Amino acid sequence: MSSFRIFDIAGSALAAQSVRLNTVASNLANADAVTGDAKTVYKAHVPVFEATPELGGEETPGVRVQNVLQVQAEPEKRYEPGHPQADAEGFVYAPKISVVEQMVDMISASRSYQTNVEMMNTAKDLAMRTLSLGR
């Protein structure tokens, strides 16, 4: 195994965590969005990761985003008759998104991203030190 494959592995993790951070940002941005129709309410997104094993040297092991799924939770029904988007019965519908859970997920994704950046920097430093051994 080439020592440079570590950059591909860490790069795949960076790409996956970037997707995770983007979905969390989208969920947080739409957490307070309301609508007058339960069918058109925003649904939270969750990335599904998949390990990419080494297959006879053809594919570099790592991680990738297999799919981004929509959470099929029932929306919150709130009685707000004065709201401009309320339906005929006075209800508005909001997505069922826990801001606390999303923030925890964001911190976790951010830390994973940071760890992979540090791993790439360490691998680069080791490669540079190896090159300087002959001097």
Backbone bond lengths (Angstrom), bond angles and torsions (degrees), N, CA, C in turn:
res aa  C-N    CA-C-N  psi(-1)  N-CA   C-N-CA  omega(-1)  CA-C   N-CA-C  phi
1 M - - - 1.448 - - 1.526 108.76 -
2 S 1.297 116.34 128.07 1.459 121.80 178.14 1.519 110.31 -69.62
3 S 1.331 115.43 142.41 1.463 118.59 179.67 1.526 111.68 -72.63
4 F 1.322 117.32 -11.25 1.465 119.76 179.49 1.521 112.27 -83.95
5 R 1.324 117.66 -10.65 1.469 120.17 178.64 1.520 111.54 -67.68
6 I 1.327 116.41 -18.66 1.467 119.50 178.79 1.528 110.73 -60.86
7 F 1.331 116.09 -30.52 1.465 119.54 178.34 1.528 110.54 -69.24
8 D 1.333 116.77 -36.37 1.471 120.18 176.57 1.519 111.37 -67.96
9 I 1.329 116.17 -40.71 1.458 120.83 -179.34 1.528 110.11 -65.79
10 A 1.331 116.03 -49.92 1.466 119.83 179.83 1.535 110.51 -65.55
11 G 1.323 117.04 -35.33 1.466 120.47 177.94 1.517 112.11 -64.08
12 S 1.331 116.45 -38.07 1.473 119.03 177.65 1.525 110.32 -65.75
13 A 1.337 116.60 -37.37 1.465 120.14 177.66 1.524 110.93 -67.54
14 L 1.343 117.06 -38.29 1.468 120.20 177.36 1.524 110.74 -62.51
15 A 1.317 116.64 -42.62 1.473 120.42 179.73 1.532 110.67 -64.45
16 A 1.332 116.90 -41.33 1.468 120.71 -179.57 1.527 110.63 -66.23
17 Q 1.330 117.58 -44.16 1.463 120.37 179.93 1.527 111.20 -68.28
18 S 1.314 116.92 -29.50 1.465 120.40 175.94 1.531 110.54 -64.30
19 V 1.314 116.81 -42.49 1.470 120.84 176.26 1.519 109.81 -62.83
20 R 1.321 116.37 -41.73 1.472 120.56 178.88 1.524 110.89 -61.72
21 L 1.327 117.18 -44.13 1.470 120.62 178.03 1.525 111.49 -63.26
22 N 1.324 117.06 -38.57 1.468 120.46 179.13 1.523 111.95 -66.83
23 T 1.331 117.42 -38.70 1.470 118.73 178.97 1.524 110.73 -69.07
24 V 1.333 116.99 -38.06 1.471 119.95 177.05 1.524 109.81 -63.41
25 A 1.331 116.80 -43.17 1.468 120.22 179.10 1.526 110.83 -61.01
26 S 1.320 116.63 -41.42 1.464 120.57 178.28 1.529 110.88 -64.97
27 N 1.324 116.50 -42.26 1.473 120.14 179.07 1.519 111.32 -63.41
28 L 1.332 117.09 -43.38 1.467 120.42 179.81 1.528 111.33 -66.96
29 A 1.328 116.80 -37.61 1.464 120.10 -179.64 1.527 111.63 -65.96
30 N 1.322 116.54 -28.73 1.463 120.43 -177.17 1.524 113.71 -105.01
31 A 1.320 117.79 7.83 1.467 121.19 -176.53 1.524 112.27 -62.16
32 D 1.326 118.07 -31.80 1.469 121.38 -178.43 1.526 113.22 -103.71
33 A 1.317 117.18 7.73 1.468 120.34 -179.96 1.531 109.32 -73.65
34 V 1.322 116.36 128.14 1.463 120.71 179.33 1.522 109.40 -119.06
35 T 1.298 114.63 158.51 1.455 121.53 178.24 1.527 108.41 -146.79
36 G 1.295 116.36 163.68 1.456 121.71 179.88 1.513 113.46 -90.22
37 D 1.328 117.23 0.84 1.460 121.41 -178.40 1.530 109.16 -128.87
38 A 1.316 116.90 123.84 1.465 121.22 -177.38 1.520 112.34 -64.25
39 K 1.329 117.46 -22.95 1.474 120.51 -177.99 1.525 112.92 -78.99
40 T 1.331 116.95 -21.30 1.462 119.45 -176.36 1.523 113.21 -104.64
41 V 1.331 117.82 8.71 1.460 120.91 -179.32 1.533 109.15 -68.40
42 Y 1.326 115.93 147.69 1.464 121.61 178.67 1.522 109.80 -63.57
43 K 1.315 116.14 138.56 1.464 121.81 176.35 1.522 108.33 -112.07
44 A 1.319 116.39 132.76 1.466 121.74 -179.24 1.528 110.18 -61.63
45 H 1.325 115.74 150.58 1.467 122.61 178.87 1.518 109.85 -110.94
46 V 1.329 115.63 143.98 1.459 122.16 179.02 1.526 108.18 -137.25
47 P 1.356 117.31 123.21 1.467 118.24 176.58 1.526 111.15 -76.91
48 V 1.317 115.92 146.63 1.464 122.35 176.35 1.520 106.59 -112.43
49 F 1.328 115.92 118.20 1.461 120.95 -179.05 1.519 110.67 -90.36
50 E 1.329 114.14 154.23 1.454 120.63 179.51 1.527 107.89 -140.61
51 A 1.323 116.25 132.02 1.463 120.40 176.17 1.523 108.40 -74.29
52 T 1.319 115.86 138.61 1.463 120.42 176.28 1.530 107.02 -107.76
53 P 1.325 116.75 98.74 1.465 119.93 -177.61 1.525 111.02 -72.91
54 E 1.313 114.96 159.11 1.458 120.48 177.36 1.520 107.86 -74.65
55 L 1.312 116.41 123.92 1.463 121.45 -178.26 1.523 109.70 -113.38
56 G 1.294 116.56 87.59 1.455 120.29 177.54 1.517 113.43 60.50
57 G 1.312 117.21 30.42 1.462 120.29 177.95 1.517 114.54 81.49
58 E 1.346 117.56 -0.49 1.466 120.18 -177.81 1.525 112.54 -78.31
59 E 1.286 116.34 -43.44 1.461 120.48 -175.22 1.520 109.74 -117.51
60 T 1.322 116.05 137.14 1.455 120.49 178.02 1.517 109.28 -73.44
61 P 1.328 118.22 132.68 1.469 118.85 177.11 1.523 110.52 -65.54
62 G 1.287 115.24 153.78 1.463 120.20 -179.25 1.511 109.97 167.30
63 V 1.307 115.60 -144.90 1.463 121.62 -179.20 1.523 108.14 -140.92
64 R 1.303 115.80 150.82 1.462 120.72 174.72 1.519 108.95 -146.65
65 V 1.301 115.20 162.85 1.460 120.47 177.66 1.525 107.24 -86.54
66 Q 1.309 115.56 114.51 1.456 120.75 -179.99 1.525 110.98 -73.37
67 N 1.347 115.51 -40.98 1.458 120.66 -175.78 1.523 108.90 -165.53
68 V 1.306 117.04 157.91 1.461 122.31 171.30 1.527 106.09 -116.22
69 L 1.331 114.80 113.17 1.462 120.75 -175.27 1.517 111.43 -97.41
70 Q 1.323 115.17 152.49 1.462 121.23 171.70 1.523 108.44 -94.58
71 V 1.326 116.23 132.26 1.465 121.25 177.24 1.525 107.82 -73.39
72 Q 1.308 116.78 129.08 1.460 121.22 -175.61 1.531 112.12 -96.94
73 A 1.313 117.24 42.25 1.465 121.60 178.25 1.528 109.84 -78.19
74 E 1.322 114.88 147.60 1.460 119.89 176.65 1.530 109.22 -67.13
75 P 1.324 117.96 139.01 1.470 119.24 179.08 1.525 111.35 -71.28
76 E 1.321 114.47 158.25 1.464 119.78 175.75 1.526 108.94 -77.56
77 K 1.302 116.25 133.27 1.463 122.35 -179.86 1.521 107.72 -104.09
78 R 1.320 116.40 118.85 1.472 121.20 -178.15 1.527 109.66 -119.97
79 Y 1.312 114.66 138.25 1.466 119.32 177.06 1.517 108.60 -89.57
80 E 1.329 116.12 106.36 1.460 123.32 178.46 1.532 108.36 -138.94
81 P 1.334 117.73 78.05 1.468 120.67 -173.99 1.532 113.57 -62.64
82 G 1.323 118.56 -23.75 1.455 120.16 -179.28 1.517 113.69 -86.67
83 H 1.301 117.82 -4.08 1.476 121.55 -178.71 1.524 109.80 -72.68
84 P 1.344 117.29 136.22 1.472 119.08 -177.82 1.526 114.27 -63.32
85 Q 1.328 118.45 -21.14 1.462 120.19 -179.41 1.530 112.50 -101.08
86 A 1.314 117.79 8.65 1.463 120.79 -179.01 1.524 110.44 -65.42
87 D 1.333 114.58 146.42 1.467 118.63 177.42 1.523 109.80 -77.36
88 A 1.317 117.25 -173.59 1.467 121.87 -175.53 1.531 112.54 -62.57
89 E 1.332 116.87 -25.87 1.466 120.81 179.83 1.532 111.99 -91.27
90 G 1.338 117.81 -2.38 1.457 121.78 178.44 1.521 114.99 91.11
91 F 1.321 117.82 15.30 1.459 121.28 -178.73 1.527 111.20 -102.02
92 V 1.317 114.87 145.79 1.471 121.82 168.64 1.526 106.62 -119.82
93 Y 1.322 115.60 157.01 1.455 121.28 -176.40 1.527 108.61 -122.45
94 A 1.324 115.47 131.41 1.463 122.04 -178.83 1.525 109.02 -121.79
95 P 1.316 117.12 151.78 1.470 119.03 178.39 1.528 110.96 -67.85
96 K 1.306 115.72 148.40 1.473 120.53 178.17 1.531 107.27 -90.05
97 I 1.337 114.08 84.48 1.464 121.51 -178.94 1.521 108.13 -124.17
98 S 1.321 115.95 123.75 1.461 121.18 176.58 1.526 108.38 -87.23
99 V 1.319 116.47 113.26 1.462 120.90 -179.38 1.526 110.40 -62.71
100 V 1.314 117.42 -35.74 1.468 121.02 179.44 1.531 110.35 -64.57
101 E 1.321 117.36 -46.24 1.466 120.67 178.55 1.532 110.96 -62.64
102 Q 1.314 116.57 -39.67 1.462 120.14 179.20 1.530 111.31 -65.74
103 M 1.334 116.73 -38.62 1.468 120.15 178.66 1.527 110.93 -67.00
104 V 1.319 117.33 -39.41 1.464 121.06 176.66 1.523 109.78 -63.57
105 D 1.320 116.90 -42.65 1.462 121.36 178.09 1.528 110.47 -63.64
106 M 1.325 117.20 -38.72 1.462 120.98 178.81 1.525 111.00 -65.61
107 I 1.326 117.49 -42.82 1.463 120.79 178.88 1.528 110.17 -63.86
108 S 1.317 116.78 -42.30 1.460 121.00 178.74 1.527 111.40 -62.89
109 A 1.314 117.26 -44.93 1.468 121.14 179.11 1.523 110.90 -65.20
110 S 1.314 115.77 -39.69 1.464 120.30 179.49 1.528 111.00 -64.13
111 R 1.322 116.60 -42.55 1.469 120.58 178.77 1.530 110.74 -66.41
112 S 1.310 117.92 -40.03 1.460 120.89 177.64 1.522 110.49 -63.82
113 Y 1.315 116.35 -41.65 1.466 121.22 178.12 1.529 109.21 -61.44
114 Q 1.328 116.47 -47.70 1.463 121.65 -179.11 1.529 110.99 -61.47
115 T 1.318 118.07 -41.10 1.459 122.00 178.81 1.523 111.35 -61.78
116 N 1.315 117.12 -41.18 1.461 120.32 179.83 1.523 111.80 -70.05
117 V 1.324 117.72 -34.50 1.460 120.05 174.67 1.523 109.89 -64.12
118 E 1.326 116.69 -43.17 1.467 120.44 178.44 1.524 111.22 -64.23
119 M 1.327 117.33 -36.69 1.460 120.86 177.51 1.529 110.50 -63.81
120 M 1.323 117.26 -41.51 1.464 120.66 178.21 1.531 110.39 -65.54
121 N 1.322 117.30 -40.78 1.463 120.27 178.65 1.524 111.38 -64.72
122 T 1.318 117.16 -39.83 1.465 120.83 178.08 1.524 110.62 -64.95
123 A 1.324 117.26 -43.72 1.464 120.98 178.26 1.534 110.63 -62.43
124 K 1.319 116.83 -38.96 1.476 120.49 177.68 1.521 110.43 -64.66
125 D 1.343 116.83 -45.04 1.463 120.67 178.95 1.530 111.53 -61.33
126 L 1.336 116.98 -41.85 1.462 120.35 178.32 1.529 111.21 -64.23
127 A 1.310 117.22 -40.10 1.467 120.65 178.29 1.523 110.41 -64.84
128 M 1.328 116.89 -41.09 1.467 119.84 179.10 1.529 110.90 -66.23
129 R 1.318 118.03 -39.18 1.464 121.02 177.84 1.521 111.44 -66.64
130 T 1.330 116.65 -36.45 1.457 121.07 177.42 1.517 109.93 -63.96
131 L 1.326 116.98 -41.81 1.471 120.34 179.31 1.529 111.90 -66.09
132 S 1.303 116.59 -30.54 1.461 119.54 -177.95 1.531 113.19 -84.43
133 L 1.321 118.66 -2.96 1.473 121.42 179.08 1.523 112.15 -64.23
134 G 1.294 117.54 -32.61 1.465 121.10 -176.94 1.517 114.28 -77.83
135 R 1.278 118.86 -4.15 1.466 121.12 -177.30 1.482 112.29 -83.05
